[in-house]
Amino acid sequence: MRTSPWHWALALAGCGAVVAATLAAAPATGTPAPLHHTAAALPPSAAPDPAKAQLPLDCGPFPVKTVLAVPATLADGRPATVVAARCDAVNGTPPDAVYLLGFGADHRPAVLATLLSERENLTVGRLALRSDGAITGHAQGYSSEDVPRFSPDISLDLTWKQKGGGWERSQSAAPTTLS
């Protein structure tokens, strides 16, 4: 026996009836609630101001310079700013440090965590906050004092994730490019 268009129409109508009956028996209601708060961008005016924070950089006679700042709401709902800073030296580019700023008890900006120390001799070129709360960045540096300062030979993609009340860093090598 060969199928005809009537057979297909009846099969389609039967499938439609089963789907309609299923939806009528258990209709969806409401909107799904998020499982947890997600990290998000924050207007700079609502985040800790890096210019008002005491960053733990020993710059001697030179001022501290904020290179990058990313205001955000962390996954736990707190406003924060991820900041890359360095000493504003007259010659050359000193290494950067990366700090996570939050509000202290007196509602003044305070360092919550040091994510990258200036002692690692890296220059940070990018910082971002992912929706899962991880902080990402890209940094370049030098493997030794013999490497010319105009040609970094280390390039890293960095990721910091909250773990056990602190921040855990992971890194992977990235292609080296001149900035």
Backbone hydrogen bonds in HBPLUS format (Angstrom, degrees):
<---DONOR---> <-ACCEPTOR-->    atom                        ^
c    i                          cat <-CA-CA->   ^        H-A-AA   ^      H-
h    n   atom  resd res      DA  || num        DHA   H-A  angle D-A-AA Bond
n    s   type  num  typ     dist DA aas  dist angle  dist       angle   num
A0007-HIS N   A0004-SER O   2.96 MM   3  5.34 125.1  2.27 107.7 121.0     1
A0008-TRP N   A0004-SER O   3.34 MM   4  6.79 158.2  2.39 154.2 159.4     2
A0009-ALA N   A0005-PRO O   2.95 MM   4  6.17 154.5  2.02 146.7 154.2     3
A0010-LEU N   A0006-TRP O   2.97 MM   4  6.16 159.5  2.02 149.2 153.9     4
A0011-ALA N   A0007-HIS O   2.97 MM   4  6.21 158.4  2.01 148.6 154.8     5
A0012-LEU N   A0008-TRP O   2.92 MM   4  6.07 161.7  1.96 149.1 153.9     6
A0013-ALA N   A0009-ALA O   2.94 MM   4  6.10 157.8  1.99 146.0 152.3     7
A0014-GLY N   A0010-LEU O   2.94 MM   4  6.12 153.5  2.01 145.4 152.5     8
A0015-CYS N   A0011-ALA O   3.02 MM   4  6.31 158.0  2.07 148.6 153.9     9
A0016-GLY N   A0012-LEU O   2.96 MM   4  6.17 160.5  2.00 149.1 154.8    10
A0017-ALA N   A0013-ALA O   2.96 MM   4  6.17 149.7  2.06 144.3 152.2    11
A0018-VAL N   A0014-GLY O   3.09 MM   4  6.39 153.1  2.17 146.5 152.9    12
A0019-VAL N   A0015-CYS O   3.05 MM   4  6.35 164.4  2.08 154.5 157.9    13
A0020-ALA N   A0016-GLY O   2.93 MM   4  6.08 164.8  1.96 149.8 154.4    14
A0021-ALA N   A0017-ALA O   2.95 MM   4  6.05 156.9  2.01 144.8 151.0    15
A0022-THR N   A0018-VAL O   3.04 MM   4  6.24 153.0  2.11 145.6 152.8    16
A0023-LEU N   A0019-VAL O   3.02 MM   4  6.31 162.1  2.05 154.3 158.4    17
A0024-ALA N   A0020-ALA O   2.94 MM   4  6.09 154.3  2.01 147.1 154.5    18
A0025-ALA N   A0021-ALA O   3.04 MM   4  6.13 145.2  2.16 140.7 149.1    19
A0026-ALA N   A0022-THR O   3.27 MM   4  6.51 148.7  2.38 145.9 152.6    20
A0039-ALA N   A0131-SER O   3.21 MM  92  4.89 137.5  2.40 133.8 133.3    21
A0040-ALA N   A0073-THR O   3.07 MM  33  5.24 150.0  2.16 137.6 146.5    22
A0073-THR N   A0040-ALA O   2.72 MM  33  5.24 162.1  1.75 157.5 162.6    23
A0046-ALA N   A0043-PRO O   2.92 MM   3  5.59 153.4  1.99 123.2 130.6    24
A0047-ALA N   A0044-PRO O   3.27 MM   3  5.23 151.3  2.35 100.8 109.1    25
A0052-LYS N   A0049-ASP O   3.00 MM   3  5.54 152.0  2.08 115.6 123.8    26
A0053-ALA N   A0050-PRO O   3.19 MM   3  5.14 161.8  2.23 103.0 108.5    27
A0057-LEU N   A0055-LEU O   2.82 MM   2  5.68 141.2  1.97 101.6  92.9    28
A0062-PHE N   A0059-CYS O   3.04 MM   3  5.28 159.5  2.08 134.6 130.9    29
A0088-ASP N   A0063-PRO O   2.79 MM  25  5.53 170.6  1.80 172.7 169.6    30
A0065-LYS N   A0086-ARG O   2.70 MM  21  5.39 175.8  1.70 175.1 176.3    31
A0086-ARG N   A0065-LYS O   2.93 MM  21  5.39 154.1  2.00 148.2 156.4    32
A0067-VAL N   A0084-ALA O   2.73 MM  17  5.46 156.5  1.78 147.3 154.8    33
A0068-LEU N   A0084-ALA O   3.28 MM  16  5.03 160.0  2.32 129.4 134.1    34
A0084-ALA N   A0068-LEU O   2.87 MM  16  5.03 160.1  1.91 138.7 144.5    35
A0070-VAL N   A0082-VAL O   2.78 MM  12  5.07 155.8  1.84 147.9 156.1    36
A0082-VAL N   A0070-VAL O   2.97 MM  12  5.07 164.5  2.00 134.2 135.9    37
A0072-ALA N   A0080-ALA O   2.85 MM   8  5.39 164.9  1.87 154.8 153.2    38
A0080-ALA N   A0072-ALA O   2.77 MM   8  5.39 154.4  1.83 170.1 170.1    39
A0074-LEU N   A0078-ARG O   2.86 MM   4  5.43 163.2  1.88 163.4 158.4    40
A0077-GLY N   A0074-LEU O   2.83 MM   3  5.27 161.3  1.86 119.9 123.9    41
A0081-THR N   A0101-LEU O   2.99 MM  20  5.05 149.6  2.09 133.0 139.3    42
A0101-LEU N   A0081-THR O   2.76 MM  20  5.05 175.7  1.77 157.4 158.5    43
A0083-VAL N   A0099-TYR O   2.90 MM  16  5.35 167.7  1.92 157.4 161.6    44
A0099-TYR N   A0083-VAL O   2.83 MM  16  5.35 160.5  1.87 156.4 161.4    45
A0085-ALA N   A0097-ALA O   2.88 MM  12  5.47 158.6  1.92 156.4 163.6    46
A0097-ALA N   A0085-ALA O   2.85 MM  12  5.47 148.9  1.95 154.5 164.9    47
A0089-ALA N   A0087-CYS O   2.99 MM   2  5.63 131.0  2.24 104.4  90.2    48
A0096-ASP N   A0122-LEU O   2.77 MM  26  6.00 166.1  1.79 161.2 164.6    49
A0098-VAL N   A0116-LEU O   2.86 MM  18  4.77 153.1  1.93 127.9 135.8    50
A0115-LEU N   A0098-VAL O   2.73 MM  17  5.24 143.8  1.86 143.7 153.5    51
A0116-LEU N   A0098-VAL O   3.18 MM  18  4.77 153.4  2.26 132.6 130.8    52
A0100-LEU N   A0113-ALA O   2.87 MM  13  5.14 161.2  1.90 153.8 156.1    53
A0112-LEU N   A0100-LEU O   2.69 MM  12  5.49 161.3  1.73 161.8 168.4    54
A0113-ALA N   A0100-LEU O   3.36 MM  13  5.14 150.0  2.46 134.7 137.4    55
A0102-GLY N   A0110-ALA O   2.90 MM   8  5.47 160.4  1.93 158.4 164.1    56
A0110-ALA N   A0102-GLY O   2.77 MM   8  5.47 157.5  1.82 156.7 160.2    57
A0104-GLY N   A0108-ARG O   2.81 MM   4  5.43 169.4  1.82 153.2 156.2    58
A0107-HIS N   A0104-GLY O   2.96 MM   3  5.02 157.8  2.01 113.8 115.8    59
A0120-GLU N   A0117-SER O   3.13 MM   3  5.78 168.3  2.14 116.2 119.8    60
A0121-ASN N   A0118-GLU O   3.13 MM   3  5.69 166.2  2.15 117.9 120.8    61
A0123-THR N   A0140-GLN O   2.73 MM  17  5.30 161.9  1.76 157.4 163.6    62
A0140-GLN N   A0123-THR O   2.92 MM  17  5.30 155.1  1.99 142.0 147.7    63
A0125-GLY N   A0138-HIS O   2.83 MM  13  5.66 162.9  1.85 154.3 160.3    64
A0138-HIS N   A0126-ARG O   3.02 MM  12  5.14 142.9  2.16 132.3 135.7    65
A0128-ALA N   A0136-THR O   2.86 MM   8  5.22 144.5  1.98 150.4 150.3    66
A0136-THR N   A0128-ALA O   2.86 MM   8  5.22 164.4  1.89 143.8 149.2    67
A0130-ARG N   A0134-ALA O   2.83 MM   4  5.35 173.7  1.83 168.8 170.1    68
A0133-GLY N   A0130-ARG O   3.02 MM   3  5.47 160.8  2.05 117.0 120.3    69
A0135-ILE N   A0160-TRP O   2.95 MM  25  5.11 159.3  1.99 148.8 153.8    70
A0160-TRP N   A0135-ILE O   2.79 MM  25  5.11 159.8  1.83 152.5 158.9    71
A0137-GLY N   A0158-LEU O   2.92 MM  21  4.99 147.7  2.03 140.7 140.2    72
A0158-LEU N   A0137-GLY O   2.76 MM  21  4.99 169.6  1.77 143.9 147.3    73
A0139-ALA N   A0156-LEU O   2.93 MM  17  5.30 161.1  1.97 151.1 157.3    74
A0156-LEU N   A0139-ALA O   2.79 MM  17  5.30 170.3  1.80 162.0 165.0    75
A0141-GLY N   A0154-ILE O   2.89 MM  13  4.95 150.7  1.97 134.5 137.8    76
A0153-ASP N   A0141-GLY O   3.08 MM  12  6.40 120.5  2.45 147.0 163.1    77
A0154-ILE N   A0141-GLY O   3.11 MM  13  4.95 148.9  2.21 138.1 131.3    78
A0147-VAL N   A0144-SER O   3.38 MM   3  5.78 163.8  2.41 108.6 113.0    79
A0151-SER N   A0148-PRO O   3.05 MM   3  5.57 167.0  2.06 120.2 123.5    80
A0174-ALA N   A0155-SER O   2.79 MM  19  5.16 157.3  1.85 140.0 137.1    81
A0157-ASP N   A0172-SER O   2.87 MM  15  5.36 167.7  1.88 162.1 166.0    82
A0172-SER N   A0157-ASP O   3.00 MM  15  5.36 148.8  2.10 145.4 155.1    83
A0159-THR N   A0170-SER O   2.90 MM  11  5.27 154.6  1.96 159.0 157.0    84
A0170-SER N   A0159-THR O   2.78 MM  11  5.27 156.6  1.84 156.7 164.4    85
A0161-LYS N   A0168-GLU O   2.92 MM   7  5.34 157.9  1.97 146.2 151.3    86
A0168-GLU N   A0161-LYS O   2.80 MM   7  5.34 170.4  1.81 155.0 156.0    87
A0163-LYS N   A0166-GLY O   2.84 MM   3  5.37 162.5  1.87 134.0 139.4    88
A0166-GLY N   A0163-LYS O   3.03 MM   3  5.37 163.4  2.06 117.4 121.9    89
